């Protein structure tokens, strides 16, 4: 019997767990290594040059340490900056995370779409090119949140996060032109689905929330080939770059398919 494939999922923090959850559902046979670069979190506080200089060699070290069959960069900010560098430097297949603007604009009925991301992601030329290429006549509102990723981290760690703080970050997404208002919001940061229940509750009116994680999971499964059906017996690992021990086993288990990550 062939050894299970190893999939390394990398993010600036815990947001990539929302991507991991979908991948585990698609490939329960794999061994998972989740790496949270909490020593450098949040990426939005660093320049593009600093992020590239940080992530490219760090991912190389992780590849050497864990020998993954595939690496997922489960971070919009990092993906829009480092994917070409990673693919040039390393032979392992990479899957990135980019704002799901194309499917959002294709499905919008009012042609009013908002992209909720970090300040870095929404100002990036990559994001604006996606709008130029795929807006399909939609009016796209870019909303850069400075705090929502940190609020999601706090909530997952069991700390209180107020509705008021979340609403303040969310409010600019909702644009009402009278004859047409926002009907679709792209979650352009993998942290944001951690708060999805709260976002739905606090939205001033119902919208479609577009999460790229299911599409990422399909891409990973396609690249690995041969869908696996057996549960991984090799387990899963959780790594913090700060070297701090994780104390989130109960909270993390749903993202790892019920496994307790080492």
C-alpha positions in Angstrom: 0.0 0.0 0.0 1.4 3.4 -1.0 2.2 5.8 1.8 -0.3 8.6 2.2 0.6 11.9 0.5 1.8 14.7 2.7 0.1 18.1 2.3 1.7 21.2 3.8 -0.7 24.1 4.4 0.9 27.4 5.2 -0.7 30.6 6.4 0.3 33.7 8.4 -1.9 32.5 11.2 -5.0 30.4 11.8 -7.1 31.5 8.8 -5.8 28.8 6.6 -7.5 26.3 8.8 -10.7 27.1 6.8 -8.9 25.9 3.7 -7.4 22.9 5.5 -10.9 21.8 6.5 -12.1 21.6 2.9 -8.9 19.8 1.8 -9.2 17.2 4.5 -12.8 16.6 3.4 -11.6 16.0 -0.2 -8.5 14.0 0.8 -9.0 12.2 4.1 -6.2 9.9 3.1 -3.4 12.5 3.4 -1.1 13.4 6.2 -1.3 17.1 7.0 1.2 19.6 8.3 -0.3 23.0 9.1 2.1 25.8 9.6 1.1 29.1 11.1 3.7 31.9 10.7 2.5 33.6 13.9 6.0 35.0 14.5 5.4 37.3 11.5 1.6 37.8 11.9 -0.1 39.8 10.6 1.4 40.1 7.2 -0.5 43.3 6.6 1.9 45.1 8.9 4.8 44.3 6.7 6.0 45.6 3.2 5.7 43.4 0.1 9.5 43.1 0.1 9.6 41.9 3.7 6.9 39.3 3.0 8.7 37.9 0.0 12.0 37.8 1.9 10.3 36.1 4.8 8.1 33.5 3.1 10.2 32.2 0.3 13.2 30.9 2.4 10.8 29.8 5.2 8.8 27.6 2.8 12.0 26.2 1.6 13.0 25.2 5.1 9.5 23.6 5.7 9.8 21.6 2.5 13.2 20.3 3.6 11.9 19.4 7.0 8.6 17.8 6.0 9.1 16.6 2.4 5.5 17.4 1.3 4.0 16.1 -1.9 2.2 19.4 -2.3 2.2 22.9 -0.6 -0.9 25.1 -0.2 -0.3 28.7 0.5 -3.6 29.4 2.3 -3.1 33.1 2.5 -4.3 35.7 0.0 -1.7 38.2 0.9 1.2 35.8 0.5 -0.2 34.2 -2.6 -0.5 37.4 -4.5 3.2 38.1 -3.8 5.2 34.9 -3.6 3.7 32.2 -5.8 6.0 32.9 -8.8 9.1 33.0 -6.5 8.1 29.7 -4.9 7.5 28.0 -8.2 10.8 29.2 -9.5 12.7 28.1 -6.4 11.2 24.7 -5.6 10.0 21.7 -7.6 7.1 20.8 -5.3 3.6 21.6 -6.7 2.0 24.8 -5.2 -1.6 25.8 -4.9 -2.3 29.4 -3.9 -5.3 31.4 -2.7 -6.6 34.4 -4.6 -9.8 36.4 -4.3 -12.7 34.6 -5.9 -13.7 37.6 -8.0 -14.5 35.6 -11.2 -17.2 33.3 -9.7 -18.6 36.1 -7.5 -19.1 38.4 -10.5 -20.5 35.5 -12.6 -23.2 34.7 -10.0 -24.1 38.3 -8.9 -27.7 39.2 -9.8 -27.5 42.9 -9.0 -24.0 43.3 -10.4 -22.8 44.8 -7.1 -20.0 42.8 -5.6 -17.7 43.6 -2.6 -14.3 42.1 -2.0 -13.4 42.0 1.7 -9.7 41.5 2.3 -6.8 42.8 4.1 -5.5 46.2 3.3 -2.6 44.6 1.5 -4.7 42.3 -0.7 -7.1 44.9 -1.8 -4.5 47.4 -2.9 -2.4 44.8 -4.8 -2.2 45.1 -8.5 -2.9 41.4 -8.8 -6.4 41.9 -7.3 -7.1 44.9 -9.5 -6.1 42.8 -12.6 -8.6 40.1 -11.5 -11.3 42.8 -11.5 -10.2 44.1 -14.9 -10.3 40.5 -16.3 -13.4 39.1 -14.6 -15.7 41.8 -13.4 -18.1 41.1 -16.3 -19.9 44.4 -15.9 -20.1 44.3 -12.1 -19.4 47.2 -9.9 -16.7 45.9 -7.5 -16.1 47.6 -4.2 -12.8 46.8 -2.6 -12.8 46.9 1.2 -9.5 46.6 3.1 -10.0 45.6 6.7 -7.2 46.3 9.2 -8.6 44.3 12.1 -10.8 41.5 11.0 -8.1 38.8 10.7 -6.9 39.6 14.2 -10.5 39.5 15.5 -10.9 36.0 13.9 -7.7 34.8 15.6 -8.9 36.2 18.9 -12.3 34.4 18.5 -10.8 31.1 17.7 -8.5 31.4 20.7 -11.5 31.8 22.9 -11.4 35.5 23.6 -14.4 37.8 23.5 -14.9 39.7 20.2 -17.8 42.2 20.2 -20.4 42.5 17.4 -19.5 46.2 17.3 -15.9 45.5 16.3 -16.9 43.0 13.6 -19.6 45.3 12.2 -17.2 48.2 11.9 -15.0 46.1 9.6 -18.0 44.7 7.7 -20.1 47.8 7.1 -18.2 49.2 4.0 -19.1 46.0 2.1 -22.7 46.9 1.9 -23.5 49.5 -0.8 -27.1 50.5 -1.5 -27.6 52.5 -4.7 -31.4 52.4 -4.3 -32.1 50.5 -7.5 -29.3 47.9 -6.8 -27.3 47.0 -3.8 -24.5 44.6 -2.9 -25.6 40.9 -3.2 -22.3 39.1 -3.1 -19.2 39.5 -0.8 -15.9 37.8 -1.6 -14.1 36.6 1.5 -10.6 37.5 0.3 -8.8 36.5 3.5 -8.8 32.9 4.8 -9.3 34.2 8.3 -12.8 35.6 7.6 -14.7 32.3 7.2 -13.8 31.7 10.8 -16.3 34.4 11.6 -18.8 33.5 9.0 -21.7 32.8 11.4 -21.1 36.3 12.9 -20.8 38.0 9.5 -24.1 36.5 8.4 -25.8 37.6 11.6 -24.4 41.1 11.5 -25.0 41.8 7.7 -27.6 44.6 7.1 -29.2 42.4 4.5 -28.6 38.9 3.1 -25.8 38.3 0.6 -23.9 35.4 -0.9 -20.6 34.9 0.8 -17.9 33.5 -1.6 -15.2 31.4 0.1 -12.5 30.0 -2.2 -11.7 27.0 0.0 -13.8 24.4 -1.8 -12.2 25.3 -5.1 -8.8 25.1 -3.6 -9.6 21.6 -2.2 -10.7 20.5 -5.7 -7.5 21.7 -7.2 -5.4 20.0 -4.6 -7.2 16.7 -5.2 -6.8 17.0 -8.9 -3.1 17.6 -8.7 -2.6 14.7 -6.3 -4.6 12.4 -8.5 -6.5 9.3 -7.4 -8.9 10.4 -4.7 -8.2 8.7 -1.4 -10.9 7.2 0.7 -9.0 5.8 3.7 -8.4 8.0 6.8 -4.8 8.9 7.3 -3.2 6.7 9.9 -0.1 8.9 10.0 -1.9 11.8 11.8 -1.5 15.5 11.5 0.9 18.2 12.8 0.4 21.8 13.8 3.5 24.1 13.7 3.8 27.6 15.0 6.9 29.5 13.7 7.1 31.3 17.1 7.8 27.8 18.5 5.0 28.2 21.1 3.2 25.0 21.9 -0.4 24.9 20.7 -3.1 24.6 23.3 -6.0 24.5 20.8 -6.5 20.8 20.3 -10.2 20.8 20.9 -10.8 23.9 18.7 -8.5 22.5 16.0 -10.0 19.0 15.7 -12.9 20.0 13.4 -10.4 21.5 10.9 -8.3 18.4 10.9 -11.2 16.0 10.3 -11.5 15.0 13.9 -7.8 14.3 14.4 -5.8 15.7 17.2 -2.8 17.5 15.6 0.6 16.8 17.2 
